[in-house]
Amino acid sequence: MVRINLNSLSMFDAAARHGSFRRAAEALHLTQGAVAQQVRNLEKQTQTQLFHRLPQGLSLTDEGRVYHKAISVALQQIETATRALKPATQSITLSVPPSLASKWLVPRLANFATQHPDISLHIHASETRTDFTKDPVDIAIRQGNSPSIPNTHSAQLAPLDLVAVAHPSISSMPLTLAETVALHLIEDGHNRWKILCENNFLPYPDTVLSFNQTALAIDAAITGQGVTLAPRLLVQDALNQGHLTVLWQPPETSEAYHLLHPTTRHQHRKTVVEWLKQEVAAGPEITPRS
């Protein structure tokens, strides 16, 4: 039995396709001498001249042409069989509000990658309405009241569950709404403090620290710059770490985080949806510091 080295066959195939040891070496990221040596070894083993060495390159001999036709088919079969051992990675695009992405989702993505290495998850930070017929999005998480969109499945991921939070150095005791708004307020793009003050006939401060993103308002609260009103899902890790404390909580509302996706069946999309639900049910991921 003649045992031929697979590397020699790969280099012979490359030289035959490129018509040059130099170009074959470039394609394989090897030296020209290494490719030429492997081909010479192959010719010696098979006792057959496979190439005519020409001034401007290589030309297959008649025997080499027949041999290459068979070898190229065999190499393709080997590559196909090898790829079949590892299923192709499935790509899923998840669109989420920016603050939810940074404060809740991102710290948990390593868990997803470990549990589902066959799914490549792409995160798109957005709060705009998603049109699944036009946008390259598989799943969306949106904040608000339960939406009703044709051909779209909607399910609650988590209640909004707003809480007024501040660094423990500002206050460690629960407060009334009037006592809370008397502190330095931090607003986000939803202007919830202003709405609360108007609805409860309380004076709205002339000066507040205002951000267009909830995540930035939370960061400011963590550094002791005031009290902000945010969904519990976004601040739960900081509460768990002791970076924030709850001073006051408004009544429940119908607003929530909702999972949206097309009604058509898709196994990998279902996997991501179930993982998101499990992560919300699991609660905080980060262990409090001692």
C-alpha angles and dihedrals in degrees: 000000000000111000112204122194111242091220090058091052092049092051092046089052092049093048091049093050095045098036091223139075089219096054091042089053091051091051092049094041091238135118120273090237092056093053093045091049093051091050091049089051090051091051090049093050094047092038087225133118105233101177139037106224105224131183090248099039141293135323124192117241117228089261091046092052093053091044093049092051090057095040094051090054091048093049090050090051090051092050092048092049092048093051090049089061089067115044116228116265114255117222120218124182116211119192115203137164109270095242093049089050096052100037102038116007104044096057088055100047093091088061090053093050090051095048097041111029090160093066123073106206118205117194120211114189110214142129097196122110112273121227104201091195091061110017120079091237128122100185132015133193114204134179124228140052120342107287125220111208125164115254090005127115115219128192132165113254097183138340115257090239097180119211132183106232137182140162111285089243090069094053136333096191129082111257138199119252091255091052091046097052089048087069123079104287127217115203129196129198092287094064091215095158091058092049092048093050092049093047092048097041092243124144114260111221118252090225125046133157106245133195132175092222127059091217091061091049089052091050090052091051091050090056091053099255096131145294125307134187113231142153111275091233090065097048101035095097091049090048089049091052093048094245092119138026131201113248100173140354127208123220117282118272134198091249118111145150108273130200113222129187139143116283092236115106118256121166098206092045088052089051092055092046092051091047091052091051091048092051092052091048091048092060125203117013099192122085116229115254116249 
